[in-house]
């Protein structure tokens, strides 16, 4: 409750207050996703139109080759959506936190699913970041 009262006393805007709730480590990852999300359409379309072979990886989904397939489009879309969600969170948008929570769980599900699909169990490191990320988002949700 102190944080809310302090916010009212300083006159900080709701967006600024929301931005302050996000810890630095999430901001760092958020900016990485914003940059990746901004660049992925350019690289995907360049690969698609000029026939370049590219490597796509996210949440355990991997593809290497030309962009004329569903998998690189799917991975590029996942990266783009992550960038949009990160933008909403880092810029204190009303929808930002919920978008990050929903897509955070989708990403965790994809990561866990890819651990079991294919040739045996493959341990992935992404949940080491994804789980604390989701826990932190739930903690700041009440103040958002």
HELIX and SHEET records of a PDB file:
HELIX    1   1 UNK A    2  UNK A   10  1                                   9    
HELIX    2   2 UNK A   14  UNK A   21  1                                   8    
HELIX    3   3 UNK A   24  UNK A   50  1                                  27    
HELIX    4   4 UNK A   70  UNK A   90  1                                  21    
HELIX    5   5 UNK A   96  UNK A  116  1                                  21    
HELIX    6   6 UNK A  126  UNK A  141  1                                  16    
SHEET    1   A 2 UNK A  54  UNK A  58  0                                        
SHEET    2   A 2 UNK A  61  UNK A  65 -1                                        
END                                                                             
